[in-house]
Amino acid sequence: MLLKLIGMAIMLVAISLQIKYFVHMFQLNSYGEKTQFNWYSKNPGKLLPCIFVFMFGEAVFLCTNVFENAPLFFKDETDCILLGVFALIMAFSYIENKNKTKKKLVFTTRVVRMYITDYILVAILLVIGFFGGNSGFASVMMATAFTFIPAIVIFGNIINRPIEKSVRNHYINDAKNILKSHSNLKIIGITGSYGKTSVKYYLNTLLKAKYNVLMTPESYNTPMGIVKTIRGNLKPVHEVFICEMGAKKVGEIKEICDIVHPQDGIITSVGPQHLETFLSLDNVKKTKFELADSLPEDGYLLVNGNDENIKAYNYDRTKVTYGVTEDCDYYAYDIEVSSRGTEFSVKVGEEECRFKTNIIGRHNVINIVGTIAMAHKMGITLKELRPQVRKLEGVPHRLQLLGRNGITIIDDAFNSNPTGSKAAIDTLALFEGTKILITPGMVELGSKEEELNMEFGRYAAKVCDYIFLVGINRTKPIHKGIMEAGFDETKVKAFDTLTEALDVMYALKDADKVVLLENDLPDNY
């Protein structure tokens, strides 16, 4: 019995590693059961430890209960220890070193509840194995517990649904009550396939010229992230709440709007983003305009007038447009873009003003014009906005200009998309020197992913001197597009990791290197 207990204790350590890893991936997959299952199907290599341990456990059972001349180490309960050690080796061998992860598992209260449920399910299997028969049967149950951890993580979440729903509703109702107590608070919703985070940061800077502003931090654009911001950061002194709204499925923008009830809204763009979950571009359009549907009758709807998908959407609500063409209500003209910054003029009606900013990229002019339009609507004159525009800073990981060891780095590592990646290449083209692209490509584009990555490769080949791809297998479509464009094959390389790509980039002897970091995939990729 003692040896069986020791074997199970070792197995429990291996199981704990498995639980931590798969819960981490579940968190990165937004706790979506279908998304997690799809992740399993796309990453079968991550399930190899489960398969190997199960096969080993079955072999132990056969040797213990069927074969009379089994080796001695399969007798007298040493088989349990052997299986536990094998499982531990498998867990350490196949699961990535968690110290190297880009985003570590966050032990929220939800994760703690998941852990408790998962361990209860594991304990049931191990207890059955311990008391249910000989060491061979115990080995089978140990192997079963280890093997089914990927399923247990999903099943545990299903068991916890009623609890999670209750907790979620409690926090949402608390946030709603807090908002009700701020009766004079102006709430501005911002959504879009891309550009919404930049617009949020820019608008926050502009409105500070006149108002006390709270914005959702970083990429807090989910219902619970917004609820957390309201409950933890909203104070009586705040006059404006800028709420970024993200979505991966139809109905998720409406869900956020039902919590915060925005009075005004900005739709920055509509494009082929998160198509794996949206399934179609029409669903993306419908979801982004859920913000418009949620505004009151006198609400101010501001949309990107140069976005073709927004222009094509059949929507009869009164809206104000912004962009870089004269058919927009607020438009920029006489645009001068360089690696040192951007200058442009903005005109609305008969009023116009010249602006200057250190922000780089022509596409960012559209984002800035949108924030100027909203701030102007809220009573800040164009002239008053000039110094605020000069204060604008690059948003972290969104064409953020950095300097490292004499190298210019354009950090555009956050969640690349077809429009954004093209804009990033256009920005790289503004710089003098050796132009280097480092990218793993784009994801979550559904059936169009391969085609759009090939197109990205062809476009990048026109500008770059070197192209370093991160992920040998998944970047094959980009490589194909690069080669189709006639790029020098000796100047495109594929690496397993970003670190390897950076090491080769730093080793290049070329002078005046300008490096574009386009996208950085999370650990579940």
Disulfide bonds with the S-S distance in Angstrom:
none
